[in-house]
Structures are given as C-alpha cells and as structure tokens.
Amino acid sequence: MSMDNNFEVLEHEVDRLVEALGQLRNENDQLKEELKESASLQKKTQGELELLRQYEKEFKTVKSNHEAVRDRIEGLLERLNKIES
C-alpha cells in the first residue's frame, strides 16, 4: 500500500467516526429530551395521584356522613311509626 492509500483509508475512517459521533450526539439529545418529558409527566402524574387520594378521602368522609344521616333518619322514621301505631 502506498502512503496516499493509507491516508485515504484513514480519512475515510475518520469521516465515518465523525458521522457516527454526530448520530450519537443527536440520539443523546433526543434521549435527554425524552427523559425530560418523562420526568415532567411523572411529576404531573404524582400530582394527579395526590389529588385523587384527597378526593378518595373526601368521598369516604361524605359516604360516612351520608350513612350516619341515613341511620338517624331511619331512627326518626321508626319513632314516628311507633307514634302512629
């Protein structure tokens, strides 16, 4: 092989490596953006989950209050029925 041929091969390999590096940088940038979006989505989801937990707690309280009111009304109705008898 001549020296010129060796330089051509070396230049070709350097070009190939530069192209590969560019592709890897682009992929890295894309992955960083996807990670950022994923972290943002996770934060949003955690906020929504916390809100859902609060709603569930409120629902249980309302349900408990509803049952207590129903029981009191049933008790009043029973007392009224005894009066009518």
Buried (B, 14 or more C-beta within 10 A) or exposed (E): EEEEEEEEEEEEEEEEEEEEEEEEEEEEEEEEEEEEEEEEEEEEEEEEEEEEEEEEEEEEEEEEEEEEEEEEEEEEEEEEEEEEE
